[in-house]
Amino acid sequence: VVVYTKDGNYYAVSHDGTTICTGSPTACIQEAINYVINNKTSGVVLIRSGTYTVSSEILINDPSPTATRSYSVTIVGEYSATIQTTTPTITLGYNNGIFHFYSVGGVKEINIEGLNLSLTDSSKSFSNVISIELGGNATAPQTWRIRIKGNRITSNYQVSSSGNYTQGIMYLSREVGSGYSPVPVDFDIWIENNRIVSTGSGISVANGTMQGPASGRVVVRNNFVDIQWTASSPNDCIFVYGNANNINPQYFIPDVIIEGNTALNPGDTSIEVAQAINAVIRGNT
């Protein structure tokens, strides 16, 4: 599916010429991604050069609290494709972001590459730029195959209107909800060659408080992160961690590799790893 702008209008058109959306940039990007996921199960969304000012988060979620859905989607930006926020029409949501993937089960392959992503919303409503989240009420095993590479992320604010640090890239497998049991999570997450500047925190990957058991690996490689923080505060450039409250190794992330990154000006720690079975940290600045 191709998303493009022409004469001040926005369109999403499939490979066979079917017009999926004519309207706002928010709607056309979201409907393009949903078309791939719902109609084809796998495919590519190409965002052509241009500026796309979104008025709300681009939310991609499973259709119901008990759904188990698998898909593979690649979102790729043509040179100078820019997605930015706008002034205060955005409702603050839990872990929301320009891109927000929310899931309760299944195999998810998500690739995001080559985009310019900019938070310029004066209402400070966003918590994240890219947000990928396994819900606390997940009912089925989850496999995450994530590739986030070659994106440029900037922000003109570092703290959201709710008082939380605004994060550049956030992956979170979060606390299980009441009445649900933990589900196993298989990580295959690669975050590479991104440039993140002036967000409240940079890159965060977490196997949150009660999900598990966990398997797989997290690789954070060759990113430039300068959050430009100026005071002592508990925010990090790169932070990868497992279960923080239940000290049981089955919930920890088995393998973490952080290498070749530049991580500058945190309030707390440039690079932090906690609750990992094996961790390799090398060749970083």
Buried (B, 14 or more C-beta within 10 A) or exposed (E): BBBBBEEEEBBBBBEEEEEBBEEBBBBBBBBBBBBBBEEBEEBBBBBBEBEBBBBBBBBBBBEEEEBBBBBBBBBBBBEEBBBBBBEEEBEBBEBBBBBBBBBBBBBBBBBBBBBBBBBEBEBBBBBBBBBBBBBBBBBBBBBBBBBBBBBBBBBEBBBBBEEBBBBBBBBBBBBBEEEBEBBBBBBBBBBBBBBBBBBBBBBBBBBBBBBBBBBBBBBBBBBBBBBEBEEEBEBBBBBBBBBBEBEEBBBBBBBBBBEBBBBBBBBBBBBBBBBBBEBEBEEBE
